[in-house]
């Protein structure tokens, strides 16, 4: 059985690529981020999923630890840790899928990573050690002393908190302007990562406003802290306006989400459900969409978080 000392040595001897700014800092930052997510209870059973929280923790730690002009690209270490000789980081790909690489054997895109990798499976011994608070602290200090000896960590999740605040409080135009200005300065992979994090915050914050219930059907199923059975739905698609503010969101069941996106129903200025002209359903079903015709949707407690009428009108027939 592999010991704590074994993994300490492995973490001290990471194979880091050489950049114009020196050895790449990406792998140790990612491993520190994984340790944080284990401590927060978001990584269990040694399975490391790509989540908004993990990507955001990586960005937070990067800002605290890295002084060079390297790009804070999450995709690179998430893939390249699987090439470490000691084999403690195993990519589990989606059935029939393969990670697309560039000619230099780097990850082609963050989107491809999301599409092809289901999760990373940590070696069982390492996963067990990470669950132990004392061993986890030893591994954390090992990484800091080996790669960032002059640095200290002051916590994380600040970026997620800031984004949630902006999504709740910012004027949509100001939010969009700020995001588009940021996007112009980002390389394509980092841009994809930024959109992913913002989408994750949107998906987390919108259901909170609606009590984790579908605003049309009222369906509310308590699963786990990480699993919700209602979707956070953009009223105006993100691709149209880059608007992730909370007033551009609704909660819908997956079926109603699909129907809304396809224009089978819309919501009027009185927040009532209206069916599209020519809408037809065949047969009787307790899951009928027609049963919601004329029903006023459930709304957040605060009127400042109610769906924007301007956005709802974007969906209404002309």
Order of alpha helices (4+ residues) and beta strands (2+ residues): alpha-beta-beta-alpha-beta-alpha-alpha-beta-alpha-beta-alpha-alpha-alpha-alpha-alpha-beta-beta-beta-alpha-beta-alpha-beta-beta-alpha
